[in-house]
């Protein structure tokens, strides 16, 4: 979050800021997909624990490099109001309750699920009330009066709920249905990563010219079509049958990460750049958590019903994954509609340089 706010703060020229935000977002999306590739290799040849331990040397390198690379002006801090700890606790509790209710709905009685979801709703309402009354709210509700920011963050939740769940379910399909090894599963994602890079480069070039609405709508449609193609998979399909859907979704993912970031952060005033950058990162994580909770619940129920009807394990699992991909494509279709209608024309376009 802090890194994104520094990037946005260092570049005041709209054209330069859009380009810098595009690079930042593209690298973030690339890191997410490369993590899927590398984690398989690391887990098979080292240990799953190294998926966590590998962050330690990376953090140490960052701690050494940042003081040398970031200018003193960018490191200057200003006095800030006291953090709203209660507000943070309320929204964290709301997300946890919602996610726990969704994820465990397939294994617990419905009154327990309803109680958890109800608790999440009450905590969310309490958070909104708290933010309206607190003198230094965690997220001022006035922040969402800007239409483009509000739509971009909402679309971010929807996008991440679908696309990050796709990474999870397709990885399970490769391992549990197609019986790939961990390393082979990671290697299977390499073409997807290549298309993410292509989408990132395309979006970084086109968004300042065409605007966020055009590029982001295209991204949502591409991701939705990719997931729709994956929803047609069968337990006997090979890798080549999966590849078209993976590639289309990968290109859309690269387009989306860049254009969403520009829409949510690109035109904010420097006083709220930190808040805008923090929120776009938070909505990514919220979307991933909610999407995985919801879509995994649908997949578990469908697979359980298929097993009960006598289908083989691979066929039952595939039925669950197909339903998750169908639901994800529907979420992305709604996100495309939201972006196409909600974001103003010309948002995110950089003005032509003056001569």
N, C-alpha and C positions, 0 to 999 in steps of 0.2 A: 504494500500500500504506500509506504513512504517512498519507495523507489519511483513509483508512478507519479506521485505528487512532485518529486524533484524534477523529473523529466518535463512535466507540464509547466513547472515554474521557471525552468531554465530557458524555455523557448516562448517568447512573447509574440513573435510574428506568426500569424495564423497558418501560413503555408509551412513554415518550418516546424511549428508545433504539431500539425497534422502528420507530417512526415515522421517526426520523432515518436509520436504516440503510435503510429502505425508499426514502426520498428519494434517498439516495446511490446505491443500486443502480439505481434507475430512471433516474437521470440518466446513469449509466454505460452502461446498455443503450441508452438513447436516443442517446448519443454514438456508439456503435458503428454503429447503423443510419443515423444522419444522415451518418456518414462515407461510407457507400456512395452516398448522394444527392449530397453535395457533391463527392466525388472525381471523379464523372463530369463535372460542370460545370467544375471546376477544370482537369481534364486536357484537355478539349476547347478551352476558351477561354483558358487560360494555358499550363501545361506540367505534365507528370506530376511534375516536380521540386518544384512548389509543394505537392504533397501532403505532402512532408517539410518544406519551408521554412516552411509556415504555422504549424508548431509553435513556431518561434522567437519571433514576437511574442506568441503565447499564453503561452509560458513567461516572457517578460519581464513581461507583465501580472501573472502569478501572483507573481513575485518581488517586485514592487512592492506588491501588494495584501495578501499574506499577513502581513507584519509589522504591518499596520494592522488586519487583521480577526481574527487569532488572538490570544487573550489570552496574557499572559506565563506563566500557569500551564500552558497547553497547550504552550507552547514550551519549558518547563523540561525539561532532559535529565538523566538519571541515568547513573551509571557502568554500563557494560555489559561483559560478558565479551568476550574476544577472539573475533573472527569466525572460524569454522571454514572457512578458505579451501580446504583440501583437500576437505572435504565438498561445498562449493559446486562445485568443479571436477568432482568425480565425478558429481554429479547432472546438471550441465550437459552433460557428455560423454555420459552415458547417454541423455538426451533427444535430443541431436544425432545419435548413432549410430542410435537407433531411427527417427528421422524421416528421416534420409538413406537408411537401408535401405528404408523403405517408399516414399518418393517416387521413388527411382531403380530400384525393382524392375522397372519396365516397360522399362528401357533397359539393364540390366546382367544378366550371367549369374547364375543362381541361387546359385552358390558365393559370389559377392561379396555378394549380398544377405544370405545366411545368415551370412556373416562379420560384417557390420555389425550385424545383429540380435543375434548372439551377443555381440559386443563391448558392445552396449548393455545386455544382460542381466547380463554380468559387472560392468560399472560400477555398475549398480543394486544388485547384491548387495554390492559393495564399499562403496557408500554406506550401506546399511543396517548393515553390520558396523561401519563408522566411527561412525555415529550411536549405536550401542549402547555403544561404548567411550569416546567422547570426553567429557571433563568438561563441555564447553559445546557440546552438539550444535546443529547448525543447526536441526533439527526433532526435538525429543525424541520418541521413539517412544511414550512414555506419553501424549502429547497425543491419540493416536488411541484411547485407552481409553474416551473419551467416545463413546458409540454415535452420538448425533445428529450430532456434528461429523464423525466418520469417514464416515457415510453421506452427509452433505451435500457433503463435498468429493469423494467418489467420484462422486456424482450430478452434480456440477459438471463433472467431467472428461467424463463421458458426454454431458451436455447440450451443452456447448460444442463437443465433437467433431462433433456432428450439426448443430447450428443454425448455427454459424459456417461450416461447410462448405456449408450450404444457400445462404448469402449468396453464396459464391464461385461455386458451380455455376450458380445461377440467373442471376447476372450474366453468366456466359459464354454461357448459353443465349440471353439477350436480345440479346447482341452478335453471337454467331457463328451462331446459327440463325435468329433473328428479324431480324437485321441492324439493330438499333437503333444510333443514334449514341451517343456517350459521354454527352452531356447528356440525351438521351431515356432512356437506361438509368437514369441517376440519378433522373430525374423519376418513372420507373415504380415506384420504391421509396417514394414519398410516402405512398400509402395504407397500406403496411406500417408505416411509421413512426407513422402515426396510431393504428394498433391496438396498437403497442408502448406508446405513451403511455397508451392506455385500459387495457391490461393492467397497467401499472405502477401506475396510480391504483387499480385494483381490488384488486391484491395488497396494496398499502400499507394499504388499509382492512380487507380480510378476513383477512389473515394473523394479526394480533394477536387477532382474534376466533375464527377457526376453527382456528388452528394451522397449522404448517408442513406437516404431512403431507397434509392435505386440499388445500391450495392448490397445493403443489408437485406432488403427484400429478396434479391437474387440469392443471397447466401442461405436464407431460411428455406427457400424453395429447393435449392440444391441439396441441403442436408435432409430435408423431408423426403425428396425423391430417392436419395441414397438409402434412407431407413426403410422406405416403402419397398425398394428392391430387395433389401435384406429380409423383409417380412415374408418373402416368397420362398425362403430357403427350405430345404428338406433334409432329413437326417442322412441321406445318401449323396448329397451334393459335395463336390470337391472344392478345392480352393479357388479354381477359376470361376466357378459359379458365384462365389462370394465377392470376387474382386471388383466387378463393376459398381456394386452398391458402396463398397468401401471407398473407391476412388472418388465417386461423385460426392459422398458425404465428407471426405477429406478436403476436397477443394472448397466446398461450402464452409467447412469449419475454418479454413484459413481466411476466407473472405469475411466471415462473421466476427472473428476475434478483433480484427483491426477496425472494422467499421463501427462496431458497438463501442469500443473504447473512444474513438473519435467523437461519436455522438454523445457519450456520457461525460467526457472530460474536456474535449477540444475547445469549446467556446465558453468555459466557465471563467469567472473573474478570479484573479490570483488569491483573493481572500478565502475562497471556498474550494480551491483546487485540491487541497488535502482531503476535504470531505468527499468531493466528487470521485477522486481516485480510490479512496477507501471504500466507498459504496459500490463502485463497479467491481472491485475485487470481492467484496462481501456477497454481492448478488450472484457472482459465479459460484461461490461455495454453497450458498443457500440453494441455488438451482440444482447443483449436483446432489446435495443431500435429499432434497424433496423428491427429485426425479427418481433417484435410486430407490428411495423408500416406497414410492407409489408404484413404479413399474416393476420392481421386484415382487411386490405383493401380488400384482396381476399375474406375473409369470409363475409364481409359486402356486397360486390357485389353479391356473390352467394346467400346469404340469401334474399337480396332485390329482386333479380330476381325470386326466388322461391315463395316469398310472392305475387309478381305480377302475377304469374301463378296460384294463388289460393290455394297454399298449406297451411296447418295449421301452426301456429307460431312455434310450437315445431319442426315440420318437416323441416321448412325453416331454423331455427337456426341450426339444425343438419347438413343440407346440407352445410352450411357455415363452420361449425367446421370440417367436413370431408375434405373439400378442404384445409383448413389450415393444417390439419394433413398430408395430401398427399404431400403438398408443403414442409412441414417440413421434412418428410422422404426423399424427393428428395435432399434437402440441406444436410442432414446427409450422404446420399450416396456419394455425391460429396466430402464431408469432408473426408469420409473414403478413397476415391480414392486419394485425395490430400496427406493424411498422409501416405498411403501405398507406394506412389511413391516418395514423397518429403522428408520424414525424413530418414536420413541415418541409415543403419543397425548398431545396437549396441548403438545408442544414448540413454542416460539415464541409461544404465547398470552400476552398481557399480563394480569396480574392486575387485577381490577376495582379502580378507585380507592377508597380508604377514605374514609369520611365522618366 
